[in-house]
C-alpha cells in the first residue's frame, strides 16, 4: 500500500525543500569570493569531497557541509568570516576533526572553515618558555619542536599525534597528565582570534598575568561560539629530570579505585593515574597486543616525574600502596621505550573498542574522586540491567570518566538503548556532584544535559557571554558555552601587532608572521595610542587595557645589542627575550 501525503505534510515538505534551495543558492553565491580569498585549491564544493568533513570523531552525528574552505593565514580566516557575516551565512570552525562531542559538526546551509593547513610553529623562545603556533599545528608537534630546548608542551590528549592546538583551545582539552600539569587553559597565555564579524584581535599579552578580565580563559573551551583562534601563545614546560611509569594489575575495579584514593591521600601527586577495566583491556589487547597482565579486572597506570631522588622515593611508596591494596603484578618502566609499551594500550583504548564492537558512544563525565567506587558500581548495574556493554577508561586521579557504551548499529533499537544508558551515566555524574564533561566539550552531543547540569543560575551568564561576543547572531552556530562571562575585548593596534610584555619590556610582534618588529617606545606615537586606549577604558570604569597599564610608566630606553638581546633600560632590569630572527630562523628550521 502506498502512503498518501496529506495537504499539510505536502506543504511542509515543499517549505523545507524551498528553504534548502534558498540556502544552496546563498552558498553558491559565496564560492567566487571564497575562491578569491583562498585560491581554487582552498575551496571544496564537490559532494564527494564535502562528505569527508560530515562529522568529527563522534560519527553518530553527521551532516555534509554546504561549503568547505581551507585558509592558510589569519587574514584569510578573517576575510572568510567577514563574508559569512555580511551574507548572514552560519559558519563552523574545524581543526583535525578528532573531537568526540560533535563540536565540529558542520551545517548543511553553512561554511566549514578548516584550519588544518595553518600548521606553522612560528617561534619558540627558550628563556621565556613560550611558543607561538598556528591552530593547525598538532599537539605532539609542539613538543617535538620544543624538545631541542629541553622543553615540552604539557597537555597531552590521547589523540595528540593528530589533534590540533586550535581544537584543543576550542574544547579546553586535557589528557592523561592533566592531573599534575593542568588543562589547555593553564598553558595558553595569548590568542589571536577572529571575532564573529571578521575582526582580527589579540586576547591576553603572552605573560598569562594581564590585569582585567580573563578573556583568554573565557575563550578557551567556548567551542567556537566566541570566535576562531588563528595564533596561540603557549607555555612550555621543562622536561623532567626523571620519569617512572608503573603498571599495577588488580582483580577488581574496586581494589584499583582504593589504590588511587590511597595514593592521593598519601600526599603524592603523580603526573598521571589512569585506569582501564577488563573490557577495555580486552579491546586494547585485540588492537595493539599491549600484553597487560592476564586475568586483570583492572589495570592502573601511575606515572611519576620530577627530580630523580623524589621520583625514586615516590615510586617505592606507590608500589607499597598498590601491593597493600591487592595488586598481584606490578611492572615498572624506566626508559622511553618501556613507557611507550605501557601507554600504548591506554592511548589506543577508544579506537581499540572497534575491535570488539561495531559502534560505541563515548562519554566524558566527571565525579568527585571519592565517588568513583559508587559511580562505577552503578554503571555496572546499568550495564547488567540493560544488556548494554560498557567499557571503562578514565583519568582516575581527577575522576574524569570515559565510559564507552558499546552497541551494534545494525540491530534495530540497539543505538537507542545505548543512548539511554549513556544519558543515565551522565545523570549519575550530575547526581554525585559532578559534571557532564571534563575535556571533550558539550558540542552537538550534550547540550540538553548541559542545562540540567548547569541550571539557570549559571546558564544565563554563559548565554549572555555568547550573545555579547557573537554580534551577527547567525555567524556562529549556537551551542552551549560553559565558560565564565566576558564583556570586553583586549584592545589591538591598527598595525595588527601583539605587544608581548615580558619582565617589563615590550616587544612588537607582527601578527602576520609572528616575528619581532623592533622595540616599542611608549613615548612615541604608539604611546599616545595607548594613552587613548587607557582613557577610553577609564570611562568604562576600568583603570586600563589588559596589557597597557604600567608598561608606559617604565619608559624602556634600552636598545638592541648585536647578539639580538634587549639591553636594560634605566630601571636596571634586563630584558632577556631573545630576538628570534633568531626566533624567525628557528621557526624556519622547525
C-alpha positions as CSV (number, residue, x, y, z in Angstrom):
1,X,0.0,0.0,0.0
2,X,1.3,3.4,-1.0
3,X,1.2,6.1,1.7
4,X,-0.6,9.2,0.7
5,X,0.6,12.6,1.8
6,X,-1.9,15.0,3.3
7,X,-2.1,18.6,2.1
8,X,-0.5,19.7,5.4
9,X,2.5,17.4,5.2
10,X,3.0,18.1,1.5
11,X,3.1,21.8,2.2
12,X,5.6,21.3,5.0
13,X,7.8,19.3,2.6
14,X,7.7,22.0,0.0
15,X,8.6,24.6,2.6
16,X,11.6,22.6,3.7
17,X,12.7,22.0,0.1
18,X,12.3,25.7,-0.7
19,X,14.4,26.7,2.3
20,X,17.1,24.2,1.2
21,X,17.1,25.7,-2.3
22,X,17.5,29.2,-0.9
23,X,20.3,28.2,1.4
24,X,22.0,26.4,-1.5
25,X,21.8,29.4,-3.7
26,X,23.3,31.6,-0.9
27,X,26.2,29.2,-0.5
28,X,26.8,29.1,-4.3
29,X,26.9,32.8,-4.4
30,X,29.9,32.8,-1.9
31,X,32.1,30.4,-4.0
32,X,33.6,33.1,-6.3
33,X,34.6,35.3,-3.3
34,X,35.9,32.4,-1.3
35,X,38.0,31.3,-4.3
36,X,39.5,34.9,-4.4
37,X,40.4,34.6,-0.7
38,X,41.7,31.0,-0.5
39,X,42.6,30.1,-4.1
40,X,41.0,27.4,-6.2
41,X,42.6,24.6,-4.1
42,X,41.3,26.1,-0.9
43,X,37.6,25.8,-1.7
44,X,35.7,22.5,-1.8
45,X,32.3,22.1,-3.5
46,X,32.3,18.6,-4.8
47,X,29.8,16.4,-2.8
48,X,32.4,13.6,-2.6
49,X,35.0,15.9,-1.0
50,X,32.4,17.5,1.3
51,X,31.5,14.1,2.6
52,X,35.0,13.9,4.2
53,X,34.0,16.6,6.6
54,X,30.5,15.5,7.5
55,X,31.5,14.5,11.1
56,X,34.3,14.6,13.6
57,X,35.3,11.8,16.0
58,X,31.7,11.5,17.1
59,X,30.4,9.6,14.0
60,X,26.9,9.2,15.2
61,X,26.2,12.9,14.3
62,X,26.7,13.6,10.5
63,X,25.9,16.5,8.2
64,X,27.5,17.3,4.9
65,X,28.6,21.0,4.9
66,X,27.4,23.4,2.3
67,X,30.9,24.6,1.6
68,X,34.4,23.9,2.9
69,X,37.2,26.4,2.8
70,X,40.8,25.8,3.8
71,X,42.6,29.1,4.6
72,X,46.3,29.3,5.2
73,X,46.6,32.6,7.0
74,X,44.8,34.5,9.7
75,X,43.9,37.2,7.3
76,X,42.2,34.7,5.1
77,X,40.2,33.4,8.1
78,X,39.1,37.0,8.9
79,X,38.1,37.7,5.3
80,X,36.1,34.4,5.2
81,X,34.3,35.2,8.4
82,X,33.5,38.8,7.3
83,X,32.0,37.5,4.1
84,X,29.8,35.0,6.0
85,X,28.8,37.7,8.5
86,X,27.7,40.1,5.7
87,X,25.8,37.3,3.9
88,X,24.3,36.0,7.2
89,X,25.6,32.6,6.5
90,X,26.5,30.4,9.5
91,X,30.0,29.0,9.8
92,X,31.7,26.4,11.9
93,X,35.5,26.0,12.5
94,X,37.3,22.7,12.4
95,X,40.8,21.6,13.2
96,X,41.8,17.9,12.7
97,X,38.3,16.6,13.3
98,X,39.3,14.4,16.3
99,X,36.7,15.8,18.7
100,X,34.4,13.4,20.5
101,X,31.4,15.7,21.1
102,X,30.4,16.8,17.7
103,X,31.9,20.2,18.2
104,X,33.0,20.5,14.6
105,X,29.7,19.2,13.2
106,X,29.1,21.4,10.1
107,X,25.9,23.0,8.8
108,X,24.3,22.0,5.5
109,X,23.4,25.7,5.0
110,X,26.8,27.0,6.2
111,X,30.5,27.2,5.6
112,X,33.0,24.9,7.3
113,X,36.3,26.7,8.0
114,X,39.1,24.1,8.2
115,X,42.4,25.3,9.8
116,X,44.4,22.2,9.2
117,X,46.7,24.0,6.6
118,X,47.7,26.6,9.2
119,X,50.4,24.5,10.8
120,X,53.5,26.7,11.3
121,X,55.4,26.7,14.6
122,X,56.2,30.4,14.2
123,X,58.5,31.0,17.1
124,X,60.0,29.3,20.2
125,X,61.6,31.3,23.0
126,X,63.7,29.2,25.3
127,X,64.2,31.7,28.0
128,X,60.5,32.8,28.5
129,X,59.4,29.2,27.7
130,X,56.8,30.3,25.2
131,X,56.0,29.3,21.7
132,X,53.7,30.9,19.0
133,X,51.9,28.4,16.9
134,X,49.1,28.3,14.3
135,X,45.9,26.4,15.1
136,X,46.6,23.6,12.7
137,X,49.8,22.5,14.4
138,X,49.3,19.1,16.0
139,X,49.7,18.8,19.8
140,X,52.7,16.5,19.6
141,X,54.4,18.6,17.0
142,X,54.8,21.4,19.6
143,X,56.6,19.1,22.0
144,X,58.8,17.8,19.2
145,X,59.7,21.4,18.1
146,X,60.5,22.3,21.7
147,X,62.5,19.2,22.6
148,X,65.9,20.5,21.4
149,X,65.5,23.3,24.0
150,X,64.8,20.8,26.8
151,X,61.1,21.8,26.9
152,X,57.7,20.2,26.0
153,X,54.0,21.1,25.8
154,X,52.2,19.5,28.8
155,X,48.6,18.9,27.7
156,X,48.5,15.5,26.0
157,X,45.1,14.2,24.7
158,X,45.2,10.6,23.6
159,X,44.9,11.8,20.0
160,X,47.9,14.1,20.4
161,X,49.6,12.7,17.3
162,X,46.9,14.2,15.1
163,X,44.7,16.6,17.2
164,X,45.4,20.3,16.6
165,X,46.2,23.0,19.1
166,X,43.3,25.1,17.7
167,X,40.9,22.3,18.5
168,X,42.5,21.9,21.9
169,X,41.8,25.6,22.6
170,X,38.2,25.3,21.5
171,X,37.5,22.3,23.7
172,X,39.9,23.0,26.6
173,X,41.5,19.6,26.1
174,X,43.4,17.9,28.9
175,X,44.9,14.4,28.6
176,X,46.4,11.8,30.9
177,X,48.8,14.2,32.5
178,X,46.4,16.9,33.3
179,X,46.2,15.7,37.0
180,X,49.6,17.4,37.6
181,X,50.1,19.7,34.7
182,X,46.6,21.1,34.1
183,X,44.4,21.6,31.0
184,X,44.9,23.7,27.9
185,X,43.6,26.8,29.7
186,X,46.6,26.6,32.1
187,X,49.1,26.6,29.2
188,X,47.8,29.3,26.9
189,X,48.8,32.9,27.6
190,X,47.7,34.7,24.5
191,X,45.4,34.3,21.5
192,X,45.0,36.0,18.1
193,X,41.3,35.4,17.3
194,X,38.9,36.3,14.5
195,X,35.7,37.6,16.0
196,X,32.3,36.6,14.6
197,X,32.2,39.8,12.5
198,X,35.6,39.1,10.9
199,X,37.8,41.4,13.1
200,X,41.3,40.2,13.9
201,X,42.2,40.9,17.6
202,X,44.5,39.7,20.3
203,X,43.4,38.4,23.7
204,X,46.0,38.4,26.5
205,X,49.5,39.7,26.4
206,X,51.6,36.5,26.4
207,X,52.5,36.6,30.0
208,X,49.4,35.0,31.5
209,X,49.3,37.7,34.1
210,X,47.5,40.5,32.4
211,X,45.1,42.5,34.7
212,X,41.4,42.9,33.9
213,X,39.0,40.3,32.6
214,X,40.4,36.9,31.8
215,X,39.4,36.9,28.2
216,X,41.8,34.2,27.2
217,X,40.2,31.9,29.9
218,X,36.8,32.8,28.6
219,X,37.7,32.0,25.0
220,X,39.3,28.6,25.8
221,X,36.7,26.0,25.9
222,X,34.0,28.2,24.3
223,X,33.8,25.6,21.4
224,X,33.7,28.1,18.6
225,X,30.9,30.3,20.0
226,X,33.2,33.3,20.6
227,X,35.4,33.2,17.5
228,X,38.2,31.3,15.8
229,X,41.8,31.2,17.1
230,X,44.4,31.9,14.4
231,X,47.6,32.2,16.6
232,X,48.2,30.7,20.0
233,X,50.9,31.6,22.5
234,X,51.6,28.5,24.6
235,X,53.6,27.9,27.8
236,X,56.3,25.3,27.6
237,X,57.5,23.1,30.5
238,X,60.9,21.8,31.3
239,X,61.4,18.1,30.5
240,X,61.6,16.5,34.0
241,X,64.9,15.0,35.2
242,X,63.4,11.6,35.8
243,X,60.2,9.7,34.8
244,X,59.0,6.4,36.1
245,X,55.8,4.6,34.9
246,X,54.2,1.8,36.9
247,X,51.6,-0.7,35.7
248,X,49.6,-2.4,38.5
249,X,47.1,-5.2,37.9
250,X,44.2,-5.8,40.2
251,X,41.5,-8.4,40.3
252,X,38.7,-5.9,40.6
253,X,37.9,-2.3,39.8
254,X,37.2,-1.6,43.5
255,X,40.7,-2.6,44.5
256,X,42.2,-0.3,41.9
257,X,40.0,2.5,43.0
258,X,41.1,2.0,46.6
259,X,44.7,2.2,45.5
260,X,44.0,5.5,43.7
261,X,42.5,7.1,46.8
262,X,45.4,5.8,49.0
263,X,48.0,7.3,46.6
264,X,46.4,10.7,46.5
265,X,45.7,10.6,50.2
266,X,49.3,9.9,51.0
267,X,50.2,13.3,49.6
268,X,51.8,12.0,46.4
269,X,50.8,13.9,43.2
270,X,51.6,11.7,40.2
271,X,51.8,13.2,36.7
272,X,49.1,10.7,35.7
273,X,46.9,8.0,37.1
274,X,44.9,6.1,34.5
275,X,42.6,3.1,34.9
276,X,41.1,0.6,32.5
277,X,38.6,-2.2,33.2
278,X,38.6,-5.8,31.8
279,X,36.5,-4.9,28.8
280,X,38.8,-2.0,27.8
281,X,41.8,-4.3,28.3
282,X,40.3,-6.9,26.1
283,X,39.8,-4.3,23.3
284,X,43.4,-3.0,23.7
285,X,44.8,-6.5,23.5
286,X,42.9,-7.2,20.3
287,X,44.0,-4.0,18.7
288,X,47.7,-3.4,19.8
289,X,48.7,-6.5,21.7
290,X,49.7,-4.4,24.7
291,X,50.4,-7.6,26.8
292,X,48.9,-6.4,30.1
293,X,48.9,-8.9,32.9
294,X,46.5,-11.8,32.3
295,X,43.3,-12.1,34.4
296,X,43.3,-8.4,35.3
297,X,39.9,-7.0,36.2
298,X,41.5,-3.5,36.2
299,X,45.0,-2.1,35.4
300,X,46.3,1.1,37.0
301,X,48.9,3.2,35.2
302,X,50.8,5.6,37.5
303,X,53.4,7.9,36.1
304,X,55.8,9.9,38.4
305,X,58.1,12.7,37.2
306,X,60.4,15.3,38.7
307,X,63.8,15.3,40.5
308,X,65.4,11.8,40.4
309,X,65.5,11.4,44.2
310,X,61.8,12.4,44.6
311,X,60.8,10.1,41.8
312,X,62.7,7.2,43.4
313,X,61.1,7.8,46.8
314,X,57.6,8.2,45.4
315,X,57.9,5.1,43.2
316,X,58.7,3.0,46.3
317,X,55.7,4.5,48.1
318,X,53.3,3.9,45.2
319,X,54.5,0.3,44.8
320,X,53.9,-0.4,48.5
321,X,50.4,1.1,48.4
322,X,49.4,-0.9,45.3
323,X,50.7,-4.1,46.9
324,X,48.8,-3.3,50.1
325,X,45.5,-2.8,48.1
326,X,45.8,-6.1,46.4
327,X,47.9,-5.6,43.2
328,X,49.0,-9.1,42.1
329,X,51.6,-7.8,39.5
330,X,53.4,-4.5,39.2
331,X,55.7,-3.5,36.3
332,X,58.0,-0.5,36.2
333,X,59.2,1.3,33.1
334,X,62.4,3.3,33.4
335,X,63.1,4.4,29.8
336,X,61.1,5.8,26.9
337,X,60.6,2.5,25.1
338,X,59.3,0.8,28.2
339,X,57.0,3.7,29.0
340,X,55.6,3.7,25.4
341,X,54.9,0.0,25.7
342,X,52.8,0.6,28.9
343,X,51.0,3.6,27.5
344,X,50.2,2.0,24.1
345,X,47.1,0.2,25.4
346,X,45.7,3.3,27.2
347,X,46.4,5.7,24.3
348,X,44.7,3.4,21.8
349,X,41.7,2.4,24.0
350,X,39.0,4.4,22.2
351,X,39.9,3.3,18.7
352,X,40.6,-0.3,20.0
353,X,37.0,-0.7,21.1
354,X,36.2,-1.0,17.4
355,X,37.8,-4.5,17.6
356,X,35.0,-5.7,19.9
357,X,32.0,-3.6,18.9
358,X,30.7,-2.2,15.6
359,X,29.8,1.1,17.2
360,X,30.1,2.8,20.6
361,X,29.3,6.1,22.4
362,X,32.0,7.7,24.5
363,X,31.1,10.0,27.4
364,X,33.2,12.4,29.4
365,X,31.5,12.7,32.8
366,X,33.3,13.9,35.9
367,X,32.7,12.9,39.5
368,X,34.5,13.7,42.8
369,X,37.3,11.1,43.2
370,X,35.7,9.9,46.4
371,X,32.5,9.0,44.5
372,X,34.4,6.8,41.9
373,X,33.6,3.4,43.5
374,X,29.9,4.1,43.9
375,X,29.5,5.5,40.4
376,X,31.4,2.6,38.8
377,X,29.2,0.1,40.7
378,X,26.1,1.9,39.4
379,X,27.5,1.9,35.8
380,X,28.0,-1.9,36.1
381,X,24.4,-2.2,37.4
382,X,23.1,-0.2,34.5
383,X,25.0,-2.3,32.0
384,X,23.7,-5.6,33.5
385,X,20.1,-4.4,33.7
386,X,20.0,-3.1,30.1
387,X,22.2,-5.7,28.5
388,X,24.4,-3.0,27.0
389,X,28.1,-3.5,27.5
390,X,30.1,-0.6,28.9
391,X,33.9,-0.4,28.9
392,X,35.6,2.0,31.4
393,X,38.7,4.0,30.6
394,X,39.3,7.1,32.8
395,X,41.6,9.6,34.4
396,X,41.3,8.1,37.9
397,X,43.3,10.9,39.6
398,X,40.7,13.5,39.0
399,X,37.5,11.5,38.5
400,X,37.2,12.1,34.7
401,X,35.3,9.1,33.4
402,X,35.3,7.9,29.8
403,X,32.6,5.1,29.7
404,X,32.4,3.5,26.2
405,X,28.9,2.3,25.6
406,X,29.0,-0.5,23.0
407,X,26.3,-1.4,20.6
408,X,25.7,-2.9,17.1
409,X,24.2,-0.2,14.9
410,X,22.9,-2.9,12.5
411,X,20.5,-4.2,15.2
412,X,17.2,-2.2,15.4
413,X,16.8,-0.4,18.7
414,X,20.4,-1.0,19.8
415,X,21.5,2.6,19.3
416,X,18.5,3.9,21.2
417,X,19.3,1.6,24.1
418,X,22.9,2.7,24.1
419,X,21.9,6.3,24.2
420,X,19.6,5.7,27.1
421,X,22.4,4.1,29.1
422,X,24.8,6.9,28.1
423,X,22.3,9.5,29.3
424,X,21.8,7.6,32.5
425,X,25.6,7.6,33.2
426,X,25.7,11.4,32.8
427,X,22.7,11.7,35.2
428,X,24.7,9.6,37.7
429,X,27.6,12.1,37.4
430,X,25.4,15.1,38.0
431,X,23.7,13.3,40.9
432,X,27.0,12.7,42.6
433,X,28.1,16.4,42.3
434,X,30.0,16.1,39.1
435,X,29.8,17.4,35.5
436,X,28.8,16.1,32.1
437,X,32.2,16.9,30.5
438,X,35.8,17.3,31.7
439,X,37.7,17.8,28.4
440,X,35.7,16.6,25.4
441,X,33.2,19.6,25.4
442,X,29.5,19.8,25.0
443,X,29.3,20.1,21.3
444,X,26.3,18.7,19.5
445,X,26.1,15.7,21.8
446,X,25.1,17.0,25.2
447,X,23.5,20.5,25.1
448,X,20.3,19.4,26.7
449,X,22.2,17.6,29.5
450,X,24.3,20.7,30.0
451,X,21.2,22.7,31.0
452,X,20.4,20.1,33.6
453,X,24.0,20.2,34.9
454,X,24.4,23.9,35.0
455,X,21.0,25.2,35.9
456,X,19.5,28.6,35.1
457,X,21.8,30.4,37.6
458,X,24.9,29.7,35.5
459,X,23.3,29.1,32.1
460,X,22.1,32.7,31.8
461,X,25.5,34.4,32.3
462,X,27.1,31.9,29.8
463,X,24.4,32.7,27.3
464,X,24.9,36.4,27.7
465,X,28.7,35.9,27.2
466,X,28.0,34.2,23.8
467,X,25.4,36.7,22.9
468,X,27.6,39.7,23.5
469,X,30.5,38.2,21.6
470,X,28.5,36.9,18.7
471,X,27.3,40.1,17.2
472,X,25.9,38.8,14.0
473,X,23.6,36.2,15.6
474,X,23.8,33.9,12.6
475,X,27.5,33.9,12.3
476,X,28.4,31.0,14.7
477,X,26.2,28.1,15.3
478,X,24.6,28.4,18.7
479,X,26.0,25.8,21.1
480,X,26.5,25.6,24.8
481,X,29.1,28.0,26.2
482,X,30.3,26.7,29.6
483,X,32.9,29.4,30.3
484,X,32.5,32.3,32.6
485,X,31.1,35.6,31.3
486,X,33.0,38.3,29.5
487,X,32.1,41.7,28.2
488,X,35.2,43.3,26.7
489,X,38.0,42.6,24.2
490,X,41.7,43.3,24.5
491,X,42.5,46.5,22.5
492,X,44.5,45.8,19.4
493,X,46.5,48.4,17.4
494,X,45.8,49.1,13.8
495,X,49.1,47.7,12.8
496,X,48.0,44.2,13.7
497,X,50.6,43.7,16.4
498,X,50.8,42.0,19.7
499,X,52.8,43.7,22.3
500,X,54.3,40.9,24.3
501,X,55.2,42.1,27.8
502,X,57.9,40.1,29.4
503,X,59.8,41.2,32.5
504,X,58.9,44.9,32.0
505,X,59.7,45.0,28.2
506,X,57.5,45.4,25.2
507,X,58.4,43.5,22.1
508,X,56.4,44.1,18.9
509,X,55.3,41.1,17.1
510,X,53.9,41.2,13.6
511,X,50.7,39.2,13.8
512,X,51.0,38.1,10.2
513,X,54.2,36.1,10.8
514,X,54.9,36.2,14.5
515,X,58.4,37.8,14.2
516,X,59.7,40.7,16.3
517,X,59.4,44.2,14.7
518,X,61.6,46.2,16.9
519,X,61.5,47.9,20.3
520,X,58.4,49.8,21.4
521,X,58.9,53.4,22.6
522,X,55.9,54.3,24.8
523,X,56.7,58.0,24.5
524,X,56.1,58.0,20.7
525,X,53.0,57.9,18.6
526,X,52.1,54.5,19.7
527,X,52.4,55.6,23.3
528,X,49.8,58.2,22.5
529,X,47.6,55.5,21.1
530,X,47.9,53.5,24.3
531,X,47.0,56.6,26.2
532,X,43.8,57.0,24.2
533,X,43.0,53.3,24.9
534,X,43.7,53.9,28.6
535,X,41.4,56.9,28.6
536,X,38.5,55.0,27.0
537,X,39.0,52.2,29.4
538,X,38.8,54.6,32.3
539,X,35.5,56.0,31.1
540,X,34.2,52.4,31.0
541,X,35.1,52.1,34.7
542,X,38.4,50.2,34.3
543,X,41.9,51.5,35.0
544,X,43.5,50.5,31.8
545,X,43.7,47.9,29.0
546,X,44.7,44.4,29.8
547,X,48.3,44.7,28.8
548,X,48.7,48.5,28.7
549,X,48.6,49.5,32.3
550,X,52.0,50.1,33.9
551,X,54.1,49.5,30.8
552,X,54.2,53.1,29.6
553,X,55.4,54.2,33.1
554,X,58.6,52.2,32.7
555,X,59.9,54.2,29.7
556,X,62.0,51.5,28.2
557,X,65.1,53.3,26.9
558,X,67.1,50.1,26.2
559,X,68.5,49.3,22.8
560,X,69.1,46.0,21.0
561,X,72.5,44.6,21.3
562,X,74.5,42.9,18.5
563,X,73.6,39.5,19.9
564,X,69.9,40.2,19.4
565,X,69.1,40.8,23.1
566,X,67.4,43.8,24.5
567,X,69.8,45.9,26.7
568,X,68.4,47.1,30.1
569,X,66.5,50.3,30.3
570,X,67.0,52.9,33.1
571,X,65.2,50.7,35.6
572,X,68.2,48.3,35.6
573,X,66.3,45.2,34.7
574,X,67.5,43.2,31.7
575,X,65.0,42.2,29.0
576,X,66.1,38.7,28.2
577,X,63.7,37.9,25.4
578,X,65.8,36.6,22.5
579,X,65.2,38.2,19.2
580,X,64.5,35.1,17.1
581,X,65.2,36.4,13.8
582,X,67.0,34.1,15.5
583,X,63.4,33.4,16.6
584,X,62.3,33.5,13.0
585,X,65.3,31.4,11.9
586,X,64.4,28.7,14.4
587,X,60.8,28.8,13.2
588,X,62.0,28.2,9.6
589,X,64.0,25.2,10.6
590,X,61.0,23.8,12.5
